[in-house]
Amino acid sequence: MAYLKTYTGSAIGVMALMLCQPALAQEQASTTEDAAADEQPGGAAEIIVTAQRRNQNLQDVPVTVTVFNAEEIQRARILQIGDVVNRTVGLSFDAFPASQPRLSIRGITSNDRGAASEPSSGVFLDEIYIGRPPAIAFDAFDLERIEVLKGPQGTLFGRNVVGGAINVIARKPDIDSLEGAGEISIGNFERRDVAGYVNAPIANNTGAIRFSGAYRSRDGFTRNALLGQDVDDQETLSGRLQFYGEPTERFRFLFTVDGTKARGTGPGNRVLELDPNGAGPYTPNQDRRFTYGSTVGFQNTDTYGIRAELSYDLSIGTLTFLGSYRNLDYALGYDFDGGNPDPASPGFNEIDIYGENREQAELSSQELRLTSLSGSPVSWVLGVYHYYQEVDRSDLLALSGIAPITLNETYNQRSTLDSVAIFGDVTIPLTDSLSILGGVRYTRDNKAYDVDNLDSFVPLRGDEFFDTSASAKFDAVTWRGGFTYQISQDHMVYATVSRGFKSGGFQEIPATALEAVQPFNPEKATQYEIGHKSRFFGGDLIWNNTLFYLDYTDLQVKSLDPATGATNTQNAGEAEIKGFESQLNARLFGGFALAASYAYTDAKYTDFVTDGDDFTGNRLPKTARHKVSLSPSFETALTDTTSLTVALDYIYTSKIFDDDSNLEPETREPTNFVDARIIIDNIAGQFDVTIWGKNLTNEKTRTFQGTFLGANFGAFNEPRTYGVTLAAQF
């Protein structure tokens, strides 16, 4: 392993290793993807992924993919989307609140949550697009893997993946195995988790049923000292039932029903700093442990989904139908300022700010695709896609302390979206080593929008009362092209160009009727990427590197009027994003292993002037220039069947700006997070015990912030947590 120290960190070193070290290996220890892991020469596991909508070896896919396999998800306690974000370089998010996450991949993000607006990066659950942020409420128990695809994925994954996509894959029923497993966790903050699954073959092993469920609860991380109650607590119940069958050799089906019920108090908001441009009558509170709001608020989510997948092998390919329906009922109530009107209180705020979001949504999709058969010399996929969405959303703002009575304003938003697409993608081998690839997708969106503020006592964010309707059509052609070159069995280089788009929409909180009916246009990004994927030393070392450049045009930029809270989204210029990513996984010696990744992201506006302010040259918000993840581990045998593993996770994130101005106070200072776990495996051939800790240094950072009415308001991350998990297999 002398080469490891000599060449780590150098692209030149990689090329030298490719030329002088022909290995026989396969894959990666801490990253993995779609279907199965088969043993390869040298003992390494092959990782099969579906990043290109067909099963492929991860090392053969010309896409930057970060993958978390089932074992890592369980052992590192990756429970929700925020855990994925924290552990993935090139990825960040804004939790306002955590029940409505806003993702940022390679600098591309979205702040809109309105009924007629869209996210910039997509989340998919078993290939089904989750179009509303509150519906991203799955539990990570009994998953096969989680894939993070970086850069535009518009050809194969469609609309609103201009930044990238997160693909969550559940474990499928097994027709050959009657088995089950369960786990119990206890921890600080009265953490109590129970999860389990059972898999049962049926019909003479031509089908199987699999049920997974989880219940999780804990006390709040923050104490409302005024009311004597917790905020930021959790009580979540999730379940998934799958029915799989193979009635013939050619025909397969999979039906899935899943649901999540989540209850919790509101986020622990507070005044972080007074606005330097005009301080309001508030008391800043930097103590993460306490808040002093007039109410504890609520965060309630009820969502369920139905999925059907039917596949039939024809002589020319596999025909697959994929259909889904999802229902969402979401309610959020929060004390935005985290204070109260009592002058004697440590949280005295003369102005009390309260907000509510309520949303009901129905999402459905149908896809019909034809995919080349496994082993075909030319790999291809053709398909048609339809997506329909209805959203009914309300947004309430209530202000006390600026008038003798409470002033409230409610925006009622209703939106429908009807989207159709047709797509195709192909990879053609020209020689044994060289292949070319290309794909194209046409998407057309029809969007209708109704919005009013007539239920308001007085316009606060608006300039007038209004009730108006609008509609618009948006379409786009997204594409990709490139080549792969297999230098040897273990080394591949590639170059690709890809284009993605985020659909247009309407204002979330328009100030006037005229503003409400004027749509903003789609935003587009074109990415140029070169990379290599390499295996060394019989697969004991995997090292992948990527260079990329993104041309980002017609950005949908949301601005907030700090005096009124009115928002406006406009297509505001251009940006360029360039960077480098590196992923290394190594089985070193004597049971030691290392997983390491690094992302450098230089994301800047190249043309952005709004309301007389010139932000050209500023960094894009919510984007760290540097992010590092290091995960060393050590495994040793205790007995013939029992092993001990000690693992550490270190994540560094550099400074982040949360505002286009790049000015204080809306910044996040660099952070250093440390997680760790001690695992004893296969006790009595059946039990595992894990002692775990997250954020062991009790690092504090801001999960969101925004300046409004004379102060910068926000919330902090979770403090140090720890506990023990007992798992059993049957």
ZINORHU-V342274 format. One record per residue. N is the residue number from 1. RES is the residue in one letter. SS is DSSP state (a for helix, b for strand, c for the rest). PSI is psi as a letter, one per 40 degrees, with the letter a starting at -180 (none if undefined). Layout:
# ZINORHU-V342274
n:N res:RES ss:SS psi:PSI
n:N res:RES ss:SS psi:PSI
This chain:
# ZINORHU-V342274
n:1 res:M ss:c psi:e
n:2 res:A ss:a psi:d
n:3 res:Y ss:a psi:d
n:4 res:L ss:a psi:d
n:5 res:K ss:a psi:d
n:6 res:T ss:a psi:d
n:7 res:Y ss:a psi:e
n:8 res:T ss:c psi:h
n:9 res:G ss:c psi:e
n:10 res:S ss:c psi:h
n:11 res:A ss:a psi:d
n:12 res:I ss:a psi:d
n:13 res:G ss:a psi:d
n:14 res:V ss:a psi:d
n:15 res:M ss:a psi:d
n:16 res:A ss:a psi:d
n:17 res:L ss:a psi:d
n:18 res:M ss:a psi:d
n:19 res:L ss:a psi:d
n:20 res:C ss:a psi:e
n:21 res:Q ss:c psi:g
n:22 res:P ss:c psi:h
n:23 res:A ss:c psi:i
n:24 res:L ss:c psi:e
n:25 res:A ss:c psi:a
n:26 res:Q ss:c psi:c
n:27 res:E ss:c psi:a
n:28 res:Q ss:c psi:i
n:29 res:A ss:c psi:d
n:30 res:S ss:c psi:e
n:31 res:T ss:c psi:h
n:32 res:T ss:c psi:i
n:33 res:E ss:c psi:a
n:34 res:D ss:c psi:c
n:35 res:A ss:c psi:c
n:36 res:A ss:c psi:i
n:37 res:A ss:b psi:h
n:38 res:D ss:b psi:i
n:39 res:E ss:b psi:i
n:40 res:Q ss:c psi:i
n:41 res:P ss:a psi:h
n:42 res:G ss:a psi:e
n:43 res:G ss:a psi:e
n:44 res:A ss:c psi:i
n:45 res:A ss:b psi:h
n:46 res:E ss:b psi:h
n:47 res:I ss:b psi:h
n:48 res:I ss:b psi:h
n:49 res:V ss:b psi:i
n:50 res:T ss:c psi:f
n:51 res:A ss:c psi:d
n:52 res:Q ss:c psi:f
n:53 res:R ss:c psi:f
n:54 res:R ss:c psi:i
n:55 res:N ss:c psi:h
n:56 res:Q ss:b psi:i
n:57 res:N ss:b psi:h
n:58 res:L ss:a psi:d
n:59 res:Q ss:a psi:e
n:60 res:D ss:a psi:e
n:61 res:V ss:c psi:h
n:62 res:P ss:c psi:f
n:63 res:V ss:c psi:i
n:64 res:T ss:c psi:h
n:65 res:V ss:b psi:h
n:66 res:T ss:b psi:h
n:67 res:V ss:b psi:h
n:68 res:F ss:b psi:h
n:69 res:N ss:b psi:i
n:70 res:A ss:a psi:d
n:71 res:E ss:a psi:d
n:72 res:E ss:a psi:d
n:73 res:I ss:a psi:d
n:74 res:Q ss:a psi:d
n:75 res:R ss:a psi:d
n:76 res:A ss:c psi:e
n:77 res:R ss:c psi:f
n:78 res:I ss:c psi:h
n:79 res:L ss:c psi:d
n:80 res:Q ss:c psi:i
n:81 res:I ss:a psi:d
n:82 res:G ss:a psi:d
n:83 res:D ss:a psi:d
n:84 res:V ss:a psi:d
n:85 res:V ss:a psi:d
n:86 res:N ss:a psi:d
n:87 res:R ss:c psi:e
n:88 res:T ss:c psi:h
n:89 res:V ss:c psi:i
n:90 res:G ss:c psi:e
n:91 res:L ss:b psi:h
n:92 res:S ss:b psi:i
n:93 res:F ss:b psi:i
n:94 res:D ss:b psi:h
n:95 res:A ss:c psi:g
n:96 res:F ss:c psi:g
n:97 res:P ss:c psi:a
n:98 res:A ss:a psi:d
n:99 res:S ss:a psi:e
n:100 res:Q ss:a psi:g
n:101 res:P ss:c psi:i
n:102 res:R ss:b psi:h
n:103 res:L ss:b psi:i
n:104 res:S ss:b psi:h
n:105 res:I ss:b psi:h
n:106 res:R ss:c psi:f
n:107 res:G ss:c psi:e
n:108 res:I ss:b psi:h
n:109 res:T ss:b psi:i
n:110 res:S ss:c psi:h
n:111 res:N ss:c psi:e
n:112 res:D ss:c psi:h
n:113 res:R ss:c psi:e
n:114 res:G ss:c psi:i
n:115 res:A ss:c psi:d
n:116 res:A ss:c psi:f
n:117 res:S ss:c psi:i
n:118 res:E ss:c psi:i
n:119 res:P ss:c psi:i
n:120 res:S ss:c psi:e
n:121 res:S ss:b psi:h
n:122 res:G ss:b psi:i
n:123 res:V ss:b psi:h
n:124 res:F ss:b psi:h
n:125 res:L ss:b psi:h
n:126 res:D ss:c psi:f
n:127 res:E ss:c psi:e
n:128 res:I ss:b psi:h
n:129 res:Y ss:b psi:h
n:130 res:I ss:c psi:g
n:131 res:G ss:c psi:e
n:132 res:R ss:c psi:h
n:133 res:P ss:a psi:d
n:134 res:P ss:a psi:e
n:135 res:A ss:a psi:e
n:136 res:I ss:c psi:g
n:137 res:A ss:c psi:f
n:138 res:F ss:c psi:i
n:139 res:D ss:c psi:i
n:140 res:A ss:c psi:e
n:141 res:F ss:c psi:i
n:142 res:D ss:c psi:f
n:143 res:L ss:b psi:i
n:144 res:E ss:b psi:d
n:145 res:R ss:b psi:i
n:146 res:I ss:b psi:h
n:147 res:E ss:b psi:h
n:148 res:V ss:b psi:h
n:149 res:L ss:b psi:h
n:150 res:K ss:b psi:h
n:151 res:G ss:c psi:i
n:152 res:P ss:c psi:h
n:153 res:Q ss:c psi:f
n:154 res:G ss:a psi:d
n:155 res:T ss:a psi:d
n:156 res:L ss:a psi:d
n:157 res:F ss:a psi:e
n:158 res:G ss:c psi:a
n:159 res:R ss:c psi:i
n:160 res:N ss:c psi:f
n:161 res:V ss:c psi:f
n:162 res:V ss:c psi:d
n:163 res:G ss:c psi:d
n:164 res:G ss:b psi:a
n:165 res:A ss:b psi:i
n:166 res:I ss:b psi:h
n:167 res:N ss:b psi:h
n:168 res:V ss:b psi:h
n:169 res:I ss:b psi:h
n:170 res:A ss:b psi:i
n:171 res:R ss:c psi:h
n:172 res:K ss:c psi:i
n:173 res:P ss:c psi:i
n:174 res:D ss:c psi:h
n:175 res:I ss:c psi:e
n:176 res:D ss:c psi:e
n:177 res:S ss:c psi:h
n:178 res:L ss:c psi:h
n:179 res:E ss:b psi:i
n:180 res:G ss:b psi:i
n:181 res:A ss:b psi:i
n:182 res:G ss:b psi:i
n:183 res:E ss:b psi:i
n:184 res:I ss:b psi:h
n:185 res:S ss:b psi:i
n:186 res:I ss:b psi:i
n:187 res:G ss:b psi:a
n:188 res:N ss:c psi:i
n:189 res:F ss:c psi:f
n:190 res:E ss:c psi:f
n:191 res:R ss:b psi:h
n:192 res:R ss:b psi:h
n:193 res:D ss:b psi:i
n:194 res:V ss:b psi:h
n:195 res:A ss:b psi:i
n:196 res:G ss:b psi:i
n:197 res:Y ss:b psi:i
n:198 res:V ss:b psi:h
n:199 res:N ss:b psi:h
n:200 res:A ss:b psi:h
n:201 res:P ss:b psi:i
n:202 res:I ss:b psi:i
n:203 res:A ss:c psi:f
n:204 res:N ss:c psi:f
n:205 res:N ss:c psi:f
n:206 res:T ss:c psi:e
n:207 res:G ss:b psi:i
n:208 res:A ss:b psi:i
n:209 res:I ss:b psi:h
n:210 res:R ss:b psi:h
n:211 res:F ss:b psi:h
n:212 res:S ss:b psi:i
n:213 res:G ss:b psi:i
n:214 res:A ss:b psi:i
n:215 res:Y ss:b psi:h
n:216 res:R ss:b psi:h
n:217 res:S ss:b psi:i
n:218 res:R ss:b psi:i
n:219 res:D ss:c psi:i
n:220 res:G ss:c psi:i
n:221 res:F ss:c psi:e
n:222 res:T ss:b psi:i
n:223 res:R ss:b psi:h
n:224 res:N ss:b psi:h
n:225 res:A ss:c psi:d
n:226 res:L ss:c psi:d
n:227 res:L ss:c psi:e
n:228 res:G ss:c psi:f
n:229 res:Q ss:b psi:i
n:230 res:D ss:b psi:i
n:231 res:V ss:b psi:i
n:232 res:D ss:c psi:f
n:233 res:D ss:c psi:a
n:234 res:Q ss:b psi:h
n:235 res:E ss:b psi:h
n:236 res:T ss:b psi:h
n:237 res:L ss:b psi:h
n:238 res:S ss:b psi:i
n:239 res:G ss:b psi:i
n:240 res:R ss:b psi:h
n:241 res:L ss:b psi:h
n:242 res:Q ss:b psi:i
n:243 res:F ss:b psi:h
n:244 res:Y ss:b psi:i
n:245 res:G ss:b psi:i
n:246 res:E ss:c psi:g
n:247 res:P ss:c psi:d
n:248 res:T ss:c psi:i
n:249 res:E ss:c psi:d
n:250 res:R ss:c psi:d
n:251 res:F ss:b psi:h
n:252 res:R ss:b psi:i
n:253 res:F ss:b psi:i
n:254 res:L ss:b psi:h
n:255 res:F ss:b psi:h
n:256 res:T ss:b psi:h
n:257 res:V ss:b psi:h
n:258 res:D ss:b psi:i
n:259 res:G ss:b psi:i
n:260 res:T ss:b psi:h
n:261 res:K ss:b psi:h
n:262 res:A ss:b psi:h
n:263 res:R ss:b psi:h
n:264 res:G ss:b psi:i
n:265 res:T ss:c psi:i
n:266 res:G ss:c psi:i
n:267 res:P ss:c psi:i
n:268 res:G ss:c psi:g
n:269 res:N ss:c psi:i
n:270 res:R ss:b psi:i
n:271 res:V ss:b psi:h
n:272 res:L ss:b psi:d
n:273 res:E ss:b psi:i
n:274 res:L ss:b psi:i
n:275 res:D ss:c psi:h
n:276 res:P ss:c psi:e
n:277 res:N ss:c psi:e
n:278 res:G ss:c psi:g
n:279 res:A ss:c psi:h
n:280 res:G ss:c psi:i
n:281 res:P ss:c psi:g
n:282 res:Y ss:c psi:i
n:283 res:T ss:c psi:h
n:284 res:P ss:c psi:i
n:285 res:N ss:c psi:h
n:286 res:Q ss:c psi:e
n:287 res:D ss:c psi:h
n:288 res:R ss:c psi:d
n:289 res:R ss:c psi:d
n:290 res:F ss:b psi:i
n:291 res:T ss:b psi:i
n:292 res:Y ss:c psi:f
n:293 res:G ss:c psi:i
n:294 res:S ss:c psi:e
n:295 res:T ss:c psi:i
n:296 res:V ss:c psi:e
n:297 res:G ss:c psi:a
n:298 res:F ss:b psi:i
n:299 res:Q ss:b psi:h
n:300 res:N ss:b psi:h
n:301 res:T ss:b psi:h
n:302 res:D ss:b psi:h
n:303 res:T ss:b psi:i
n:304 res:Y ss:b psi:i
n:305 res:G ss:b psi:i
n:306 res:I ss:b psi:h
n:307 res:R ss:b psi:h
n:308 res:A ss:b psi:h
n:309 res:E ss:b psi:h
n:310 res:L ss:b psi:h
n:311 res:S ss:b psi:h
n:312 res:Y ss:b psi:h
n:313 res:D ss:b psi:h
n:314 res:L ss:c psi:i
n:315 res:S ss:c psi:d
n:316 res:I ss:c psi:e
n:317 res:G ss:c psi:a
n:318 res:T ss:b psi:h
n:319 res:L ss:b psi:h
n:320 res:T ss:b psi:h
n:321 res:F ss:b psi:h
n:322 res:L ss:b psi:h
n:323 res:G ss:b psi:i
n:324 res:S ss:b psi:i
n:325 res:Y ss:b psi:h
n:326 res:R ss:b psi:h
n:327 res:N ss:b psi:h
n:328 res:L ss:b psi:h
n:329 res:D ss:b psi:h
n:330 res:Y ss:b psi:i
n:331 res:A ss:b psi:h
n:332 res:L ss:b psi:h
n:333 res:G ss:b psi:h
n:334 res:Y ss:b psi:i
n:335 res:D ss:b psi:h
n:336 res:F ss:c psi:d
n:337 res:D ss:c psi:e
n:338 res:G ss:c psi:f
n:339 res:G ss:c psi:a
n:340 res:N ss:b psi:i
n:341 res:P ss:c psi:e
n:342 res:D ss:c psi:h
n:343 res:P ss:c psi:d
n:344 res:A ss:c psi:e
n:345 res:S ss:c psi:i
n:346 res:P ss:c psi:e
n:347 res:G ss:c psi:f
n:348 res:F ss:b psi:h
n:349 res:N ss:c psi:h
n:350 res:E ss:c psi:d
n:351 res:I ss:c psi:h
n:352 res:D ss:b psi:h
n:353 res:I ss:b psi:h
n:354 res:Y ss:b psi:i
n:355 res:G ss:b psi:i
n:356 res:E ss:b psi:i
n:357 res:N ss:b psi:h
n:358 res:R ss:b psi:h
n:359 res:E ss:b psi:h
n:360 res:Q ss:b psi:h
n:361 res:A ss:b psi:i
n:362 res:E ss:b psi:h
n:363 res:L ss:b psi:h
n:364 res:S ss:b psi:i
n:365 res:S ss:b psi:i
n:366 res:Q ss:b psi:h
n:367 res:E ss:b psi:h
n:368 res:L ss:b psi:h
n:369 res:R ss:b psi:i
n:370 res:L ss:b psi:h
n:371 res:T ss:b psi:i
n:372 res:S ss:c psi:i
n:373 res:L ss:c psi:i
n:374 res:S ss:c psi:h
n:375 res:G ss:c psi:e
n:376 res:S ss:c psi:h
n:377 res:P ss:c psi:d
n:378 res:V ss:b psi:h
n:379 res:S ss:b psi:h
n:380 res:W ss:b psi:i
n:381 res:V ss:b psi:h
n:382 res:L ss:b psi:i
n:383 res:G ss:b psi:i
n:384 res:V ss:b psi:i
n:385 res:Y ss:b psi:i
n:386 res:H ss:b psi:h
n:387 res:Y ss:b psi:h
n:388 res:Y ss:b psi:h
n:389 res:Q ss:b psi:h
n:390 res:E ss:b psi:h
n:391 res:V ss:b psi:h
n:392 res:D ss:b psi:h
n:393 res:R ss:b psi:i
n:394 res:S ss:b psi:i
n:395 res:D ss:b psi:h
n:396 res:L ss:b psi:h
n:397 res:L ss:b psi:h
n:398 res:A ss:b psi:h
n:399 res:L ss:b psi:h
n:400 res:S ss:b psi:i
n:401 res:G ss:c psi:e
n:402 res:I ss:c psi:e
n:403 res:A ss:c psi:i
n:404 res:P ss:c psi:d
n:405 res:I ss:c psi:i
n:406 res:T ss:c psi:h
n:407 res:L ss:b psi:h
n:408 res:N ss:b psi:i
n:409 res:E ss:b psi:h
n:410 res:T ss:b psi:h
n:411 res:Y ss:b psi:h
n:412 res:N ss:b psi:h
n:413 res:Q ss:b psi:h
n:414 res:R ss:b psi:h
n:415 res:S ss:b psi:i
n:416 res:T ss:b psi:i
n:417 res:L ss:b psi:h
n:418 res:D ss:b psi:h
n:419 res:S ss:b psi:h
n:420 res:V ss:b psi:i
n:421 res:A ss:b psi:i
n:422 res:I ss:b psi:h
n:423 res:F ss:b psi:i
n:424 res:G ss:b psi:i
n:425 res:D ss:b psi:i
n:426 res:V ss:b psi:i
n:427 res:T ss:b psi:h
n:428 res:I ss:b psi:h
n:429 res:P ss:b psi:h
n:430 res:L ss:c psi:d
n:431 res:T ss:c psi:a
n:432 res:D ss:c psi:d
n:433 res:S ss:c psi:d
n:434 res:L ss:b psi:h
n:435 res:S ss:b psi:i
n:436 res:I ss:b psi:i
n:437 res:L ss:b psi:i
n:438 res:G ss:b psi:i
n:439 res:G ss:b psi:i
n:440 res:V ss:b psi:i
n:441 res:R ss:b psi:h
n:442 res:Y ss:b psi:h
n:443 res:T ss:b psi:h
n:444 res:R ss:b psi:h
n:445 res:D ss:b psi:h
n:446 res:N ss:b psi:h
n:447 res:K ss:b psi:h
n:448 res:A ss:b psi:i
n:449 res:Y ss:b psi:h
n:450 res:D ss:b psi:h
n:451 res:V ss:b psi:i
n:452 res:D ss:b psi:i
n:453 res:N ss:c psi:f
n:454 res:L ss:c psi:e
n:455 res:D ss:c psi:e
n:456 res:S ss:c psi:i
n:457 res:F ss:c psi:d
n:458 res:V ss:c psi:i
n:459 res:P ss:c psi:h
n:460 res:L ss:c psi:d
n:461 res:R ss:c psi:d
n:462 res:G ss:c psi:i
n:463 res:D ss:c psi:e
n:464 res:E ss:c psi:i
n:465 res:F ss:c psi:i
n:466 res:F ss:c psi:i
n:467 res:D ss:b psi:h
n:468 res:T ss:b psi:i
n:469 res:S ss:b psi:i
n:470 res:A ss:b psi:i
n:471 res:S ss:b psi:i
n:472 res:A ss:b psi:i
n:473 res:K ss:b psi:h
n:474 res:F ss:b psi:i
n:475 res:D ss:b psi:i
n:476 res:A ss:b psi:i
n:477 res:V ss:b psi:h
n:478 res:T ss:b psi:i
n:479 res:W ss:b psi:i
n:480 res:R ss:b psi:i
n:481 res:G ss:b psi:i
n:482 res:G ss:b psi:a
n:483 res:F ss:b psi:i
n:484 res:T ss:b psi:i
n:485 res:Y ss:b psi:h
n:486 res:Q ss:b psi:g
n:487 res:I ss:b psi:d
n:488 res:S ss:b psi:a
n:489 res:Q ss:c psi:d
n:490 res:D ss:c psi:e
n:491 res:H ss:b psi:h
n:492 res:M ss:b psi:h
n:493 res:V ss:b psi:i
n:494 res:Y ss:b psi:i
n:495 res:A ss:b psi:h
n:496 res:T ss:b psi:i
n:497 res:V ss:b psi:h
n:498 res:S ss:b psi:i
n:499 res:R ss:b psi:h
n:500 res:G ss:b psi:i
n:501 res:F ss:b psi:i
n:502 res:K ss:b psi:h
n:503 res:S ss:c psi:i
n:504 res:G ss:c psi:i
n:505 res:G ss:b psi:a
n:506 res:F ss:c psi:i
n:507 res:Q ss:c psi:h
n:508 res:E ss:c psi:d
n:509 res:I ss:c psi:g
n:510 res:P ss:c psi:i
n:511 res:A ss:c psi:d
n:512 res:T ss:c psi:i
n:513 res:A ss:a psi:d
n:514 res:L ss:a psi:d
n:515 res:E ss:a psi:d
n:516 res:A ss:a psi:d
n:517 res:V ss:a psi:e
n:518 res:Q ss:c psi:h
n:519 res:P ss:c psi:i
n:520 res:F ss:b psi:i
n:521 res:N ss:c psi:i
n:522 res:P ss:c psi:i
n:523 res:E ss:b psi:i
n:524 res:K ss:b psi:i
n:525 res:A ss:b psi:h
n:526 res:T ss:b psi:h
n:527 res:Q ss:b psi:h
n:528 res:Y ss:b psi:h
n:529 res:E ss:b psi:h
n:530 res:I ss:b psi:i
n:531 res:G ss:b psi:i
n:532 res:H ss:b psi:i
n:533 res:K ss:b psi:h
n:534 res:S ss:b psi:i
n:535 res:R ss:b psi:h
n:536 res:F ss:b psi:i
n:537 res:F ss:a psi:f
n:538 res:G ss:a psi:f
n:539 res:G ss:a psi:e
n:540 res:D ss:c psi:e
n:541 res:L ss:b psi:h
n:542 res:I ss:b psi:h
n:543 res:W ss:b psi:h
n:544 res:N ss:b psi:h
n:545 res:N ss:b psi:i
n:546 res:T ss:b psi:h
n:547 res:L ss:b psi:h
n:548 res:F ss:b psi:i
n:549 res:Y ss:b psi:h
n:550 res:L ss:b psi:h
n:551 res:D ss:b psi:h
n:552 res:Y ss:b psi:h
n:553 res:T ss:b psi:i
n:554 res:D ss:c psi:f
n:555 res:L ss:c psi:h
n:556 res:Q ss:b psi:g
n:557 res:V ss:b psi:h
n:558 res:K ss:b psi:h
n:559 res:S ss:b psi:i
n:560 res:L ss:b psi:h
n:561 res:D ss:c psi:h
n:562 res:P ss:c psi:e
n:563 res:A ss:c psi:d
n:564 res:T ss:c psi:d
n:565 res:G ss:c psi:e
n:566 res:A ss:c psi:i
n:567 res:T ss:b psi:i
n:568 res:N ss:b psi:h
n:569 res:T ss:b psi:h
n:570 res:Q ss:b psi:i
n:571 res:N ss:b psi:h
n:572 res:A ss:c psi:f
n:573 res:G ss:c psi:a
n:574 res:E ss:b psi:i
n:575 res:A ss:b psi:i
n:576 res:E ss:b psi:i
n:577 res:I ss:b psi:h
n:578 res:K ss:b psi:i
n:579 res:G ss:b psi:a
n:580 res:F ss:b psi:h
n:581 res:E ss:b psi:i
n:582 res:S ss:b psi:h
n:583 res:Q ss:b psi:h
n:584 res:L ss:b psi:h
n:585 res:N ss:b psi:h
n:586 res:A ss:b psi:h
n:587 res:R ss:b psi:h
n:588 res:L ss:c psi:c
n:589 res:F ss:c psi:i
n:590 res:G ss:c psi:f
n:591 res:G ss:c psi:e
n:592 res:F ss:b psi:i
n:593 res:A ss:b psi:i
n:594 res:L ss:b psi:h
n:595 res:A ss:b psi:h
n:596 res:A ss:b psi:i
n:597 res:S ss:b psi:i
n:598 res:Y ss:b psi:i
n:599 res:A ss:b psi:h
n:600 res:Y ss:b psi:h
n:601 res:T ss:b psi:h
n:602 res:D ss:b psi:g
n:603 res:A ss:b psi:h
n:604 res:K ss:b psi:i
n:605 res:Y ss:b psi:h
n:606 res:T ss:b psi:e
n:607 res:D ss:b psi:h
n:608 res:F ss:c psi:h
n:609 res:V ss:b psi:h
n:610 res:T ss:b psi:h
n:611 res:D ss:c psi:f
n:612 res:G ss:c psi:e
n:613 res:D ss:b psi:h
n:614 res:D ss:b psi:h
n:615 res:F ss:c psi:e
n:616 res:T ss:c psi:h
n:617 res:G ss:c psi:e
n:618 res:N ss:c psi:i
n:619 res:R ss:b psi:i
n:620 res:L ss:c psi:i
n:621 res:P ss:c psi:i
n:622 res:K ss:c psi:f
n:623 res:T ss:c psi:h
n:624 res:A ss:c psi:h
n:625 res:R ss:c psi:d
n:626 res:H ss:b psi:h
n:627 res:K ss:b psi:h
n:628 res:V ss:b psi:h
n:629 res:S ss:b psi:h
n:630 res:L ss:b psi:h
n:631 res:S ss:b psi:g
n:632 res:P ss:b psi:i
n:633 res:S ss:b psi:i
n:634 res:F ss:b psi:h
n:635 res:E ss:b psi:h
n:636 res:T ss:b psi:i
n:637 res:A ss:b psi:h
n:638 res:L ss:c psi:d
n:639 res:T ss:c psi:a
n:640 res:D ss:c psi:d
n:641 res:T ss:c psi:e
n:642 res:T ss:c psi:h
n:643 res:S ss:b psi:i
n:644 res:L ss:b psi:h
n:645 res:T ss:b psi:h
n:646 res:V ss:b psi:h
n:647 res:A ss:b psi:i
n:648 res:L ss:b psi:i
n:649 res:D ss:b psi:h
n:650 res:Y ss:b psi:h
n:651 res:I ss:b psi:h
n:652 res:Y ss:b psi:h
n:653 res:T ss:b psi:h
n:654 res:S ss:c psi:a
n:655 res:K ss:c psi:i
n:656 res:I ss:b psi:h
n:657 res:F ss:b psi:h
n:658 res:D ss:c psi:e
n:659 res:D ss:c psi:i
n:660 res:D ss:c psi:d
n:661 res:S ss:c psi:e
n:662 res:N ss:c psi:f
n:663 res:L ss:c psi:i
n:664 res:E ss:c psi:i
n:665 res:P ss:c psi:e
n:666 res:E ss:c psi:g
n:667 res:T ss:b psi:i
n:668 res:R ss:b psi:h
n:669 res:E ss:c psi:i
n:670 res:P ss:c psi:i
n:671 res:T ss:b psi:i
n:672 res:N ss:b psi:h
n:673 res:F ss:b psi:i
n:674 res:V ss:b psi:h
n:675 res:D ss:b psi:i
n:676 res:A ss:b psi:i
n:677 res:R ss:b psi:i
n:678 res:I ss:b psi:h
n:679 res:I ss:b psi:h
n:680 res:I ss:b psi:h
n:681 res:D ss:b psi:i
n:682 res:N ss:b psi:f
n:683 res:I ss:b psi:h
n:684 res:A ss:c psi:f
n:685 res:G ss:c psi:e
n:686 res:Q ss:c psi:d
n:687 res:F ss:b psi:i
n:688 res:D ss:b psi:i
n:689 res:V ss:b psi:h
n:690 res:T ss:b psi:h
n:691 res:I ss:b psi:h
n:692 res:W ss:b psi:i
n:693 res:G ss:b psi:i
n:694 res:K ss:b psi:i
n:695 res:N ss:c psi:f
n:696 res:L ss:c psi:d
n:697 res:T ss:c psi:e
n:698 res:N ss:c psi:f
n:699 res:E ss:c psi:i
n:700 res:K ss:c psi:h
n:701 res:T ss:c psi:i
n:702 res:R ss:b psi:h
n:703 res:T ss:b psi:d
n:704 res:F ss:b psi:i
n:705 res:Q ss:b psi:i
n:706 res:G ss:b psi:i
n:707 res:T ss:b psi:h
n:708 res:F ss:b psi:h
n:709 res:L ss:c psi:f
n:710 res:G ss:c psi:e
n:711 res:A ss:b psi:i
n:712 res:N ss:b psi:h
n:713 res:F ss:b psi:i
n:714 res:G ss:b psi:a
n:715 res:A ss:b psi:i
n:716 res:F ss:b psi:i
n:717 res:N ss:c psi:i
n:718 res:E ss:c psi:i
n:719 res:P ss:c psi:a
n:720 res:R ss:c psi:h
n:721 res:T ss:b psi:i
n:722 res:Y ss:b psi:i
n:723 res:G ss:b psi:a
n:724 res:V ss:b psi:i
n:725 res:T ss:b psi:h
n:726 res:L ss:b psi:h
n:727 res:A ss:b psi:i
n:728 res:A ss:b psi:i
n:729 res:Q ss:b psi:i
n:730 res:F ss:c psi:none
